[in-house]
Amino acid sequence: MHVLTVLDHPNPKSFSHAAAHHFMMGAEAAGHTTELADLHAEGFNPLWTMADNESDGHSNVPSDVVREQARIARADAICLIFPLFWWGMPAMTKGWVDRVWSWGWAYDQLGDPEQSMQRNRSGLLLIPAGARSDEVEGKGYRAALDTCWTQGTFGFFGFSPRRMELLYGSKGSEARRKALLEQSYTCGLTLPPPTPA
Ligand SMILES: Cc1cc2nc3c(=O)[nH]c(=O)nc-3n(C[C@H](O)[C@H](O)[C@H](O)COP(=O)(O)O)c2cc1C
């Protein structure tokens, strides 16, 4: 498979970068080719503007969106890696989703999110989070994020299979972070292929 990793963090020394690196190493060990979209390093503009609003998804598509869509077109599997911010996506990832997966290209207000306009791709959300698993799972945050992102966003993306992996306690001890990086590697190594159409 060709695996696209979309990374959102400005600091090359961050845990999120290390997680992306380990995920990609795992994917390569499984025999996949990899490509990294390092959104901060590349200066992606996350602001959804009039230019995005005026495009119908086929004509007048902003050139930076065309470039990201070309990346998606050549990918069989896509992994989004971003730190959990305020129980949501950081602005860069949110803007990439808003602008690139546009109306008329990714979806067109279909009743069934399983019927994306895009072909099936394998999808993974790999999310470093400062909180511990008991806090995230016990208070219902995990279930809420899974509904919104795995079922909602990834459903409209046409991802199948799709899942969310939270890297809990990413601000923790060295041992904890090492275990989380191994978890990231395993996610790359065991990435499933897209469900046949
Ligand atoms: C603005 C901001 C908001 C955050 N919000 C949350 C949050 O809602 N839940 C959580 O578990 N961690 C939260 N964190 C912690 C980050 O998820 C954590 O810093 C990150 O996973 C650590 O990895 P990094 O070294 O790649 O930044 C937040 C951090 C920042 C800077």
The ligand as an ORCA input file, in Angstrom:
! r2SCAN-3c Opt
* xyz 0 1
  C      -3.496     23.996     23.607
  C      -3.415     22.621     24.202
  C      -4.595     21.946     24.519
  C      -4.556     20.644     25.027
  N      -5.734     19.992     25.304
  C      -5.699     18.708     25.739
  C      -6.901     17.984     25.970
  O      -8.008     18.481     25.795
  N      -6.815     16.690     26.403
  C      -5.598     16.087     26.607
  O      -5.586     14.904     26.969
  N      -4.435     16.737     26.368
  C      -4.458     18.032     25.949
  N      -3.293     18.708     25.704
  C      -2.017     17.972     25.845
  C      -1.520     17.526     24.483
  O      -2.371     16.569     23.893
  C      -0.084     17.006     24.687
  O       0.677     18.145     24.974
  C       0.453     16.329     23.530
  O      -0.187     15.114     23.297
  C       1.939     16.074     23.840
  O       2.600     15.822     22.676
  P       3.559     16.869     21.940
  O       4.922     16.767     22.572
  O       3.575     16.317     20.543
  O       2.986     18.249     22.065
  C      -3.305     20.026     25.234
  C      -2.110     20.722     24.948
  C      -2.171     21.990     24.436
  C      -0.875     22.710     24.118
*
